[in-house]
Amino acid sequence: MKVLRSLTTFVGIVVCICGCATTGTNGVVQIGPDTYMIGGLGKFTDFSGSAVKARLYQQASEFCRSKGGVMVPLNSTAEDSKPNQYASAEIQFKCVPEGR
């Protein structure tokens, strides 16, 4: 019984630590025709929202390239890290056919 309790406690701690290690919801979300957004949190070593935003623009470019287009920025926000808060950013963009 004591071993089961220790194992349960260990698994709970591992789950909590893994949950804290995430860096936001990474993924492109469609918000309109050919219009998308992506947001995310910085890593532990990121202090600048601009660094997060740059990474998001890279992801957006790769996403549009996979659809055969190019990324055109529309809007963005970023917030630098503070005590107990990771740096964060959100971008909105369009994917347009290449050559337009």
N, CA, C and O of each residue as an XYZ file, in Angstrom:
400
protein
N       0.824     -1.196      0.000
C       0.000      0.000      0.000
C       0.868      1.260      0.000
O       0.581      2.234     -0.696
N       1.937      1.214      0.800
C       2.837      2.352      0.876
C       3.530      2.594     -0.469
O       3.752      3.743     -0.851
N       3.873      1.522     -1.188
C       4.518      1.635     -2.497
C       3.554      2.274     -3.490
O       3.960      3.119     -4.288
N       2.289      1.882     -3.452
C       1.286      2.446     -4.352
C       1.103      3.939     -4.097
O       0.978      4.720     -5.041
N       1.087      4.331     -2.845
C       0.951      5.752     -2.498
C       2.159      6.545     -2.986
O       2.006      7.654     -3.496
N       3.359      5.983     -2.835
C       4.578      6.650     -3.312
C       4.569      6.771     -4.830
O       4.957      7.805     -5.375
N       4.129      5.720     -5.510
C       4.065      5.747     -6.960
C       3.052      6.786     -7.439
O       3.317      7.520     -8.391
N       1.913      6.848     -6.792
C       0.886      7.830     -7.151
C       1.400      9.249     -6.940
O       1.165     10.125     -7.773
N       2.090      9.480     -5.843
C       2.659     10.800     -5.570
C       3.699     11.155     -6.625
O       3.719     12.284     -7.117
N       4.558     10.212     -6.975
C       5.583     10.449     -7.986
C       4.956     10.801     -9.330
O       5.380     11.759     -9.977
N       3.960     10.044     -9.752
C       3.291     10.312    -11.030
C       2.634     11.687    -10.997
O       2.694     12.418    -11.985
N       2.016     12.048     -9.896
C       1.398     13.373     -9.766
C       2.414     14.494     -9.902
O       2.146     15.503    -10.554
N       3.563     14.324     -9.298
C       4.608     15.347     -9.375
C       5.123     15.471    -10.812
O       5.319     16.580    -11.309
N       5.339     14.337    -11.475
C       5.819     14.357    -12.859
C       4.809     15.063    -13.761
O       5.196     15.862    -14.614
N       3.526     14.778    -13.582
C       2.488     15.427    -14.385
C       2.492     16.935    -14.149
O       2.377     17.709    -15.100
N       2.620     17.353    -12.908
C       2.659     18.794    -12.604
C       3.874     19.455    -13.235
O       3.760     20.544    -13.797
N       5.017     18.826    -13.154
C       6.231     19.404    -13.725
C       6.104     19.502    -15.237
O       6.473     20.520    -15.823
N       5.590     18.464    -15.873
C       5.419     18.498    -17.333
C       4.433     19.584    -17.735
O       4.622     20.246    -18.755
N       3.400     19.769    -16.956
C       2.428     20.827    -17.243
C       3.049     22.205    -17.143
O       2.698     23.096    -17.916
N       3.948     22.393    -16.224
C       4.605     23.690    -16.072
C       5.634     23.932    -17.173
O       6.027     25.074    -17.410
N       6.067     22.887    -17.835
C       7.104     23.031    -18.854
C       6.544     23.434    -20.210
O       7.313     23.711    -21.131
N       5.228     23.472    -20.355
C       4.674     23.832    -21.651
C       4.889     25.307    -21.925
O       5.038     26.107    -21.001
N       4.904     25.656    -23.186
C       5.123     27.049    -23.558
C       3.929     27.604    -24.314
O       4.093     28.303    -25.314
N       2.753     27.302    -23.851
C       1.567     27.871    -24.482
C       0.972     26.939    -25.516
O       1.482     25.847    -25.764
N      -0.089     27.383    -26.098
C      -0.755     26.577    -27.109
C      -0.107     26.876    -28.443
O      -0.369     27.901    -29.072
N       0.730     25.972    -28.851
C       1.404     26.141    -30.140
C       0.525     25.542    -31.205
O       0.244     24.344    -31.194
N       0.094     26.371    -32.118
C      -0.724     25.890    -33.195
C      -1.392     27.048    -33.905
O      -1.746     28.060    -33.300
N      -1.551     26.873    -35.188
C      -2.171     27.897    -36.020
C      -3.678     27.702    -35.967
O      -4.173     26.581    -36.077
N      -4.403     28.806    -35.796
C      -5.858     28.778    -35.737
C      -6.396     29.667    -36.852
O      -5.987     30.820    -36.990
N      -7.310     29.126    -37.641
C      -7.913     29.934    -38.704
C      -8.963     30.848    -38.086
O      -9.824     30.400    -37.330
N      -8.882     32.157    -38.422
C      -9.825     33.133    -37.869
C     -10.623     33.824    -38.966
O     -11.439     34.700    -38.677
N     -10.401     33.446    -40.207
C     -11.117     34.016    -41.343
C     -10.610     33.387    -42.621
O      -9.734     32.523    -42.587
N     -11.161     33.818    -43.761
C     -10.686     33.271    -45.030
C      -9.203     33.595    -45.242
O      -8.820     34.762    -45.327
N      -8.388     32.562    -45.325
C      -6.937     32.704    -45.521
C      -6.279     33.557    -44.432
O      -5.174     34.061    -44.630
N      -6.939     33.721    -43.300
C      -6.427     34.536    -42.197
C      -6.287     33.652    -40.963
O      -7.186     32.886    -40.617
N      -5.134     33.780    -40.312
C      -4.797     32.880    -39.213
C      -4.187     33.658    -38.052
O      -3.775     34.809    -38.195
N      -4.143     32.997    -36.902
C      -3.437     33.548    -35.746
C      -2.672     32.415    -35.079
O      -3.009     31.236    -35.192
N      -1.636     32.831    -34.387
C      -0.862     31.894    -33.584
C      -0.338     32.678    -32.386
O       0.070     33.832    -32.518
N      -0.351     32.057    -31.246
C       0.139     32.708    -30.033
C       0.993     31.740    -29.245
O       0.924     30.529    -29.453
N       1.784     32.262    -28.358
C       2.612     31.383    -27.556
C       3.335     32.110    -26.451
O       3.404     33.338    -26.413
N       3.871     31.309    -25.553
C       4.673     31.808    -24.441
C       6.137     31.562    -24.732
O       6.493     30.628    -25.451
N       6.976     32.401    -24.170
C       8.410     32.220    -24.334
C       8.921     31.073    -23.501
O       8.208     30.515    -22.666
N      10.156     30.734    -23.738
C      10.830     29.724    -22.946
C      11.317     30.371    -21.657
O      11.206     31.584    -21.481
N      11.850     29.564    -20.769
C      12.323     30.064    -19.483
C      13.379     31.146    -19.654
O      13.482     32.050    -18.825
N      14.163     31.060    -20.724
C      15.248     32.015    -20.942
C      14.832     33.218    -21.786
O      15.643     34.116    -22.011
N      13.588     33.255    -22.257
C      13.105     34.392    -23.040
C      12.600     35.485    -22.105
O      11.743     35.246    -21.255
N      13.136     36.669    -22.273
C      12.666     37.800    -21.485
C      11.907     38.792    -22.352
O      11.154     39.619    -21.838
N      12.096     38.716    -23.645
C      11.525     39.672    -24.580
C      10.348     39.063    -25.338
O      10.442     37.954    -25.864
N       9.237     39.801    -25.387
C       8.110     39.391    -26.198
C       8.464     39.390    -27.673
O       7.884     38.636    -28.454
N       9.411     40.227    -28.054
C       9.838     40.280    -29.456
C      10.495     38.977    -29.894
O      10.332     38.559    -31.040
N      11.229     38.337    -29.001
C      11.851     37.049    -29.333
C      10.768     35.995    -29.581
O      10.882     35.180    -30.496
N       9.736     36.021    -28.772
C       8.615     35.089    -28.956
C       7.925     35.386    -30.283
O       7.601     34.472    -31.041
N       7.704     36.667    -30.557
C       7.037     37.073    -31.790
C       7.846     36.623    -33.017
O       7.265     36.158    -33.997
N       9.141     36.755    -32.973
C       9.991     36.336    -34.095
C       9.837     34.846    -34.354
O       9.756     34.420    -35.506
N       9.798     34.047    -33.286
C       9.607     32.605    -33.438
C       8.241     32.298    -34.051
O       8.115     31.401    -34.884
N       7.224     33.047    -33.634
C       5.886     32.836    -34.185
C       5.828     33.189    -35.667
O       5.165     32.503    -36.446
N       6.521     34.261    -36.060
C       6.567     34.616    -37.480
C       7.254     33.518    -38.293
O       6.845     33.237    -39.419
N       8.284     32.902    -37.738
C       8.946     31.794    -38.428
C       7.975     30.627    -38.609
O       7.918     30.015    -39.676
N       7.215     30.326    -37.554
C       6.236     29.241    -37.645
C       5.164     29.569    -38.675
O       4.751     28.703    -39.447
N       4.711     30.827    -38.686
C       3.682     31.245    -39.637
C       4.199     31.132    -41.067
O       3.469     30.695    -41.957
N       5.444     31.521    -41.294
C       6.027     31.415    -42.637
C       6.100     29.963    -43.089
O       5.779     29.650    -44.236
N       6.517     29.085    -42.197
C       6.582     27.661    -42.526
C       5.178     27.121    -42.828
O       5.001     26.328    -43.752
N       4.189     27.549    -42.049
C       2.809     27.116    -42.248
C       2.319     27.527    -43.638
O       1.773     26.707    -44.375
N       2.514     28.784    -43.987
C       2.064     29.269    -45.299
C       2.825     28.598    -46.433
O       2.244     28.269    -47.467
N       4.119     28.395    -46.242
C       4.928     27.732    -47.263
C       4.397     26.309    -47.501
O       4.393     25.829    -48.635
N       3.949     25.638    -46.429
C       3.417     24.276    -46.582
C       2.098     24.276    -47.353
O       1.697     23.249    -47.901
N       1.426     25.424    -47.395
C       0.183     25.563    -48.152
C       0.440     26.157    -49.539
O      -0.507     26.447    -50.270
N       1.699     26.340    -49.902
C       2.054     26.865    -51.207
C       1.939     28.368    -51.320
O       1.779     28.894    -52.421
N       2.019     29.066    -50.210
C       1.897     30.522    -50.242
C       2.972     31.205    -49.427
O       3.944     30.586    -48.995
N       2.775     32.492    -49.229
C       3.679     33.275    -48.399
C       2.874     33.951    -47.298
O       1.682     34.215    -47.452
N       3.534     34.220    -46.210
C       2.903     34.828    -45.053
C       2.954     36.351    -45.165
O       3.995     36.928    -45.479
N       1.808     36.991    -44.903
C       1.730     38.453    -44.867
C       1.243     38.843    -43.473
O       0.112     38.520    -43.111
N       2.082     39.538    -42.674
C       1.677     39.925    -41.324
C       0.498     40.908    -41.352
O       0.424     41.773    -42.224
N      -0.412     40.765    -40.396
C      -1.536     41.682    -40.271
C      -1.482     42.479    -38.971
O      -1.585     43.706    -38.983
N      -1.322     41.780    -37.857
C      -1.362     42.424    -36.546
C      -0.562     41.575    -35.570
O      -0.413     40.369    -35.765
N      -0.052     42.202    -34.524
C       0.685     41.432    -33.529
C       0.683     42.157    -32.192
O       0.534     43.377    -32.120
N       0.850     41.377    -31.145
C       1.026     41.911    -29.798
C       2.137     41.106    -29.133
O       2.374     39.951    -29.488
N       2.805     41.712    -28.182
C       3.851     41.013    -27.439
C       3.962     41.631    -26.057
O       3.715     42.821    -25.864
N       4.337     40.802    -25.111
C       4.535     41.277    -23.743
C       5.800     40.646    -23.191
O       5.976     39.429    -23.253
N       6.678     41.474    -22.653
C       7.918     40.987    -22.057
C       7.613     40.223    -20.770
O       6.541     40.366    -20.182
N       8.581     39.409    -20.348
C       8.388     38.644    -19.120
C       8.394     39.572    -17.909
O       8.983     40.653    -17.925
N       7.730     39.117    -16.880
C       7.658     39.808    -15.589
C       7.842     38.741    -14.518
O       7.866     37.552    -14.835
N       7.969     39.137    -13.276
C       8.037     38.110    -12.234
C       6.799     37.198    -12.312
O       5.664     37.672    -12.363
N       7.043     35.908    -12.318
C       5.987     34.895    -12.371
C       5.183     34.909    -13.670
O       4.052     34.423    -13.692
N       5.738     35.450    -14.744
C       5.022     35.470    -16.030
C       6.019     35.375    -17.177
O       6.961     36.164    -17.259
N       5.811     34.416    -18.050
C       6.662     34.259    -19.228
C       6.360     35.360    -20.241
O       5.264     35.920    -20.252
N       7.337     35.663    -21.087
C       7.105     36.546    -22.221
C       6.085     35.870    -23.128
O       6.025     34.642    -23.191
N       5.285     36.664    -23.827
C       4.256     36.089    -24.682
C       4.062     36.950    -25.924
O       4.470     38.111    -25.966
N       3.433     36.356    -26.933
C       3.136     37.094    -28.163
C       2.002     36.404    -28.894
O       1.722     35.224    -28.684
N       1.358     37.176    -29.759
C       0.322     36.664    -30.644
C       0.452     37.393    -31.965
O       0.672     38.604    -31.994
N       0.317     36.662    -33.053
C       0.353     37.305    -34.367
C      -0.864     36.872    -35.181
O      -1.397     35.776    -35.008
N      -1.281     37.757    -36.061
C      -2.318     37.454    -37.042
C      -1.698     37.661    -38.414
O      -0.929     38.598    -38.630
N      -2.044     36.776    -39.334
C      -1.408     36.828    -40.651
C      -2.328     36.215    -41.697
O      -3.270     35.489    -41.381
N      -2.028     36.528    -42.937
C      -2.702     35.925    -44.084
C      -1.706     35.063    -44.825
O      -0.504     35.329    -44.820
N      -2.222     34.023    -45.464
C      -1.431     33.233    -46.405
C      -1.949     33.589    -47.793
O      -3.122     33.381    -48.103
N      -1.074     34.120    -48.611
C      -1.464     34.503    -49.980
C      -0.635     33.681    -50.964
O       0.485     33.276    -50.655
N      -1.197     33.437    -52.157
C      -0.433     32.700    -53.159
C       0.876     33.431    -53.485
O       0.917     34.660    -53.540
N       1.915     32.670    -53.695
C       3.216     33.256    -54.002
C       3.137     34.080    -55.290
O       2.498     33.666    -56.257
N       3.784     35.235    -55.298
C       3.805     36.106    -56.459
C       2.720     37.161    -56.468
O       2.614     37.926    -57.426
N       1.918     37.220    -55.430
C       0.857     38.230    -55.331
C       1.317     39.423    -54.562
O       0.554     40.372    -54.380
